[in-house]
Amino acid sequence: MVFGISSEPRMSPLKSLFLSFNEFNEENALDRLKDAILHSNLKELDLSFNQLGNNGAKVVASALVNISSLERLNLSHCGIQSKGAQSLFQILTKNSRLRELNLDRNDLDGRRLRILKDFIASNTGLLSLSMNTCKLYQEGAYLISQGLLRNRKLKSLMLSNNTFLDEGLDYLSDVIDQNSSLEHLDLSKNTLSDLGILPFSKSLSRNRSLVTLNLRHNQIGKEGGIALREAVTGHKYLIRLFLDDNAIQIRDIEDIDRMCLKNREERAKRRMPQYE
């Protein structure tokens, strides 16, 4: 059943619209949705779990050209592929209002998404980008890393389960010590081994912005665990490093957890109000 939306050209007072699981997969329904977006001051729009496909992504992108209020957009599980993502990224490259974008579980294919680099590099408003399980591969990791070299706003980047492998991690290692805005990074389920973790750890030791790092469900072993422990030793900002389901020695994990706990306590002290 398609959710009904009035097409009357009047400004709606709605600020948030959640339309997950509503079968928005017909052009007429999408066109009506576009009209509804254009005649509103929406700040949050959730269209997840609707088979929008590439055509639906283009309709949403065309609506974003003329709407300046939207801050949060959820398009996860929408059947969007690289062509649809290109339409979105072309518009969002120049959009400075959107703060959060969720594209989880769309087959974006990083091998065909060169605009991803320009989108990340040029966008001046986005704070959170989630692209978990999007088949980005090593090529996508390279494009993201190149974009991060110029981006100074993005704070949260979720990239779980994208088959980056160690080659993809190498690309991200090249910029992790240069980017000064990223605070939350998820690289879980990317088949990362000690081969990639060793150079990544060196970059991590020089990083001064990361607060949480997720490396769960990879193939990190003894040497990688030692390298991460050494990197965290001098890192004063990292408060959580998730390492479940790797082959790291228990004592290294305990040392890392202890150092992260110390950082959390110091962070809490800095946030406490100071009274004279």
C-alpha positions as CSV (number, residue, x, y, z in Angstrom):
1,M,0.0,0.0,0.0
2,V,1.4,3.4,-1.0
3,F,1.3,6.1,1.6
4,G,-1.0,8.9,0.4
5,I,0.4,12.5,0.3
6,S,-1.5,15.6,-0.6
7,S,-0.2,17.3,-3.7
8,E,-1.7,20.7,-2.9
9,P,0.9,23.5,-3.5
10,R,0.8,24.9,0.0
11,M,3.6,25.0,2.6
12,S,3.4,22.2,5.1
13,P,4.3,22.7,8.8
14,L,5.8,19.2,9.0
15,K,9.4,19.1,10.2
16,S,10.0,15.3,10.2
17,L,8.5,12.6,7.9
18,F,9.1,8.9,8.4
19,L,8.0,6.8,5.4
20,S,9.9,3.6,5.8
21,F,8.4,0.4,4.3
22,N,5.7,2.3,2.3
23,E,6.3,0.8,-1.2
24,F,7.4,4.0,-2.9
25,N,8.4,2.4,-6.1
26,E,6.0,3.9,-8.7
27,E,6.8,7.1,-10.6
28,N,3.5,8.7,-9.8
29,A,3.9,8.2,-6.0
30,L,7.5,9.5,-6.2
31,D,6.4,12.6,-8.1
32,R,3.8,13.3,-5.5
33,L,6.4,12.8,-2.8
34,K,8.7,15.3,-4.6
35,D,5.9,17.9,-4.6
36,A,5.3,17.3,-0.9
37,I,9.0,17.8,-0.1
38,L,9.2,21.0,-2.2
39,H,6.2,22.5,-0.4
40,S,7.5,21.8,3.1
41,N,10.1,22.9,5.6
42,L,11.2,19.3,6.3
43,K,14.3,18.9,8.4
44,E,14.2,15.1,8.5
45,L,13.1,12.6,5.8
46,D,13.2,8.8,6.2
47,L,12.5,6.8,3.0
48,S,14.4,3.6,4.0
49,F,13.2,0.2,2.9
50,N,11.4,1.5,-0.1
51,Q,12.6,0.2,-3.5
52,L,13.2,3.6,-5.0
53,G,15.9,2.4,-7.4
54,N,17.9,4.7,-9.5
55,N,14.8,6.6,-10.8
56,G,13.6,7.2,-7.3
57,A,17.1,8.5,-6.3
58,K,16.9,10.9,-9.2
59,V,13.5,12.2,-8.1
60,V,14.8,12.8,-4.5
61,A,17.9,14.5,-5.9
62,S,15.8,16.8,-8.0
63,A,13.8,17.8,-5.0
64,L,16.9,18.5,-3.0
65,V,17.9,21.2,-5.6
66,N,15.1,23.5,-4.3
67,I,14.7,22.6,-0.7
68,S,17.1,24.3,1.8
69,S,15.7,23.0,5.1
70,L,16.5,19.3,5.0
71,E,19.2,18.2,7.5
72,R,18.7,14.4,7.8
73,L,18.1,12.0,4.9
74,N,17.8,8.2,5.3
75,L,17.9,6.2,2.0
76,S,19.1,2.9,3.4
77,H,17.8,-0.3,1.8
78,C,16.4,1.6,-1.3
79,G,17.8,-0.4,-4.2
80,I,19.9,2.5,-5.3
81,Q,22.9,1.7,-7.6
82,S,25.8,3.8,-8.9
83,K,23.7,5.8,-11.4
84,G,21.2,6.8,-8.7
85,A,24.0,7.6,-6.3
86,Q,25.7,9.8,-8.9
87,S,22.5,11.9,-9.2
88,L,22.4,12.4,-5.4
89,F,26.1,13.2,-5.1
90,Q,26.0,15.7,-7.9
91,I,23.3,17.7,-6.1
92,L,24.8,17.2,-2.6
93,T,28.2,18.4,-3.7
94,K,26.8,21.9,-3.6
95,N,24.4,21.3,-0.7
96,S,25.6,22.9,2.6
97,R,22.4,22.3,4.6
98,L,22.2,18.5,4.9
99,R,23.9,17.2,8.0
100,E,23.3,13.4,8.0
101,L,23.0,11.0,5.0
102,N,22.4,7.3,5.4
103,L,22.9,5.1,2.3
104,D,23.4,1.7,4.0
105,R,22.8,-1.5,2.0
106,N,22.6,0.0,-1.5
107,D,24.7,-1.6,-4.2
108,L,26.6,1.6,-5.0
109,D,29.7,-0.1,-6.5
110,G,32.8,2.0,-5.7
111,R,34.3,0.9,-9.1
112,R,31.7,3.1,-10.9
113,L,31.3,6.0,-8.5
114,R,34.1,8.4,-9.2
115,I,32.0,11.4,-8.1
116,L,32.2,10.1,-4.6
117,K,35.6,11.8,-4.3
118,D,34.2,15.2,-5.3
119,F,31.2,14.8,-3.1
120,I,33.2,14.2,0.0
121,A,35.8,16.8,-0.9
122,S,33.4,19.6,-1.8
123,N,30.5,19.2,0.6
124,T,30.7,21.8,3.3
125,G,27.8,20.8,5.5
126,L,27.6,17.0,6.0
127,L,28.6,15.8,9.4
128,S,27.6,12.2,9.2
129,L,27.8,9.8,6.3
130,S,26.9,6.1,6.5
131,M,27.6,3.7,3.7
132,N,27.7,0.3,5.4
133,T,27.4,-2.7,3.1
134,C,27.5,-0.7,-0.2
135,K,30.0,-2.8,-2.2
136,L,32.5,0.1,-2.3
137,Y,35.6,-2.2,-2.6
138,Q,39.2,-0.9,-2.7
139,E,38.3,1.6,-5.4
140,G,35.7,3.2,-3.1
141,A,38.2,3.4,-0.3
142,Y,40.6,5.2,-2.6
143,L,37.9,7.8,-3.6
144,I,36.9,8.3,0.0
145,S,40.5,8.9,1.1
146,Q,41.0,11.4,-1.7
147,G,37.9,13.3,-0.6
148,L,38.9,13.3,3.0
149,L,42.2,15.1,2.1
150,R,40.1,18.2,1.5
151,N,37.1,17.7,3.7
152,R,37.2,19.6,7.1
153,K,33.6,19.0,8.3
154,L,32.8,15.3,8.3
155,K,32.8,13.9,11.8
156,S,31.2,10.4,11.4
157,L,32.0,7.9,8.6
158,M,30.4,4.4,8.7
159,L,32.0,2.0,6.2
160,S,31.4,-1.5,7.6
161,N,31.3,-4.5,5.3
162,N,32.6,-3.0,2.0
163,T,35.4,-5.5,1.2
164,F,38.1,-2.9,1.5
165,L,40.8,-5.5,2.2
166,D,44.3,-4.3,3.2
167,E,44.7,-2.3,0.0
168,G,41.7,-0.2,0.8
169,L,42.9,0.3,4.3
170,D,46.3,1.5,2.9
171,Y,44.5,4.3,1.1
172,L,42.7,5.4,4.3
173,S,46.0,5.2,6.3
174,D,47.5,7.8,4.0
175,V,45.0,10.4,5.2
176,I,44.0,9.4,8.7
177,D,46.9,11.3,10.2
178,Q,46.1,14.4,8.0
179,N,42.3,14.7,8.5
180,S,41.5,16.8,11.6
181,S,37.7,16.6,11.7
182,L,36.8,12.9,11.7
183,E,35.8,11.6,15.1
184,H,33.9,8.4,14.5
185,L,35.1,5.7,12.0
186,D,33.6,2.3,11.4
187,L,35.8,-0.2,9.4
188,S,34.4,-3.4,10.8
189,K,33.8,-6.5,8.5
190,N,36.3,-5.4,5.9
191,T,38.7,-8.4,5.9
192,L,41.6,-6.4,7.3
193,S,44.7,-8.2,8.4
194,D,48.0,-7.3,10.1
195,L,49.4,-6.4,6.6
196,G,47.1,-3.4,6.5
197,I,46.8,-2.7,10.2
198,L,50.5,-2.1,10.7
199,P,50.8,1.1,8.5
200,F,47.3,2.1,9.6
201,S,48.5,2.0,13.3
202,K,51.3,4.4,12.5
203,S,48.9,6.9,11.0
204,L,46.5,6.4,14.0
205,S,49.3,7.3,16.4
206,R,49.6,10.7,14.7
207,N,45.9,11.3,14.5
208,R,44.4,13.9,16.8
209,S,40.7,13.8,16.2
210,L,39.3,10.2,16.3
211,V,37.2,9.5,19.3
212,T,35.8,6.0,18.4
213,L,37.2,3.4,16.0
214,N,35.4,0.2,15.1
215,L,37.6,-2.7,13.8
216,R,35.3,-5.6,14.8
217,H,35.0,-8.7,12.8
218,N,38.3,-8.5,10.8
219,Q,41.4,-10.7,10.6
220,I,43.7,-8.7,12.8
221,G,46.3,-10.9,14.6
222,K,49.1,-10.7,17.2
223,E,51.3,-8.2,15.3
224,G,48.3,-6.0,14.5
225,G,47.2,-6.0,18.1
226,I,50.6,-4.9,19.3
227,A,50.8,-2.1,16.7
228,L,47.3,-0.9,17.7
229,R,48.3,-1.0,21.4
230,E,51.4,1.1,20.7
231,A,49.4,3.6,18.6
232,V,46.8,4.0,21.4
233,T,49.5,4.6,24.0
234,G,50.2,8.1,22.7
235,H,46.6,8.8,21.6
236,K,44.9,11.2,24.1
237,Y,41.6,11.4,22.3
238,L,40.5,7.9,21.4
239,I,38.0,6.7,24.0
240,R,36.7,3.5,22.4
241,L,38.4,1.0,20.1
242,F,36.2,-2.0,19.2
243,L,38.2,-5.1,18.4
244,D,35.8,-8.0,18.9
245,D,36.2,-11.1,16.7
246,N,39.8,-10.6,15.8
247,A,42.8,-12.8,16.8
248,I,44.5,-10.2,19.0
249,Q,46.1,-11.3,22.3
250,I,44.0,-10.7,25.4
251,R,46.7,-8.7,27.2
252,D,46.9,-6.3,24.2
253,I,43.1,-5.8,24.2
254,E,43.1,-5.2,28.0
255,D,45.9,-2.6,27.7
256,I,44.0,-0.9,24.9
257,D,40.8,-0.9,26.9
258,R,42.6,0.5,29.9
259,M,44.1,3.4,27.9
260,C,40.8,4.2,26.3
261,L,39.2,4.2,29.7
262,K,41.8,6.7,30.9
263,N,41.0,8.9,27.9
264,R,37.3,8.7,28.7
265,E,37.9,9.8,32.3
266,E,40.1,12.7,31.2
267,R,37.5,13.7,28.7
268,A,34.8,13.7,31.4
269,K,37.0,15.9,33.6
270,R,37.5,18.4,30.8
271,R,33.7,18.6,30.3
272,M,32.9,19.2,34.0
273,P,32.0,22.8,34.8
274,Q,34.7,24.7,36.6
275,Y,33.8,26.7,39.7
276,E,35.9,29.3,41.4
